[in-house]
Amino acid sequence: YMGIYRKQMEAKIKLFDVAANLADDCFKPDLPFVIKRAQKYGVEKMLLGGTYFEDSKRSHDIAIDNPNCYCTIGIHPCRAAQHIVDKKTLEAYFAEMEKLIQSAKIGKLVAIGECGLDYDRFSYADKEAQLKAFPYHFDLAKKYNLPMYLHERSTGGDFTKLVKENRAKFTTGIVHSFTGTPELMMELIGLDLYIGINGCSLKTKENLDMVKVVPLDRLVLETDSPYCTIRATFPSHEFVKTQFKFAAKGKKGIEQEDTILRNRNEPCTMVQVLEVVSAVKGISKQEIAKIAWENAHKVFRIPDTQF
């Protein structure tokens, strides 16, 4: 009898993946199955982060087609020079982004971003380009009264400085795919922000020490698919219970419910992120899932109709 009861408890886990980059080309061959796999493993809602104009537009289109999906519109720091590729001024590029925001379906666009600073990847966009593009987002968040979807990598205080200077312009936000120190995490929480944890946040012993101290009322979970897989070499891997089969090399689309591609992370692996965070914090999966679910709804002001 206890076994049956336990199974029902397990079945009750509901997850909100706040970083599912489903507009990525790698998901084109089998997107409906990717979404179906996610649902089988408890992922009831997904946020598609927009990283530049085309990607934000496609994310919005997918969100409209799928009742359980939402989107953001913005320019990722690594795309801060995209306007140059598109032969436009930064102002003209942002004017296009704003038109996209204005035409977005109410209730589907839930944040401005993904935006921020990434000093690990200057090969994509240099510091100057990033520092020019980031501030535009604060004004958009203010104008459209939306929370922010933020990105920080190794910025030596520059990110926090800009967020502090512009903090009055936006309601709240998530620093997603967070990999910083416990000190930086607490500083960001002091600015009334939330912390997104995925496989990249679970890479090192230091990462796990940080995750251990993230306050529950500030925690959201994500996969950052198709990136940030929890790899076998990570110290967090020992806490992963749910395993997926890998499809044969060279396969593009997959229809099975328990099979994924070796080099493409998917929202269905949210269950692994949950298992690790639960083990590291010593708190049940049910409790972590419930809190992260409620936090995600709170940040994005999505009505929580299912809990």
Summary of the structure (lengths in Angstrom):
residues: 307
radius of gyration: 18.5
end to end distance: 25.1
largest distance: 65.9
contacts: 1034
relative contact order: 0.15
helix: 49%
strand: 15%
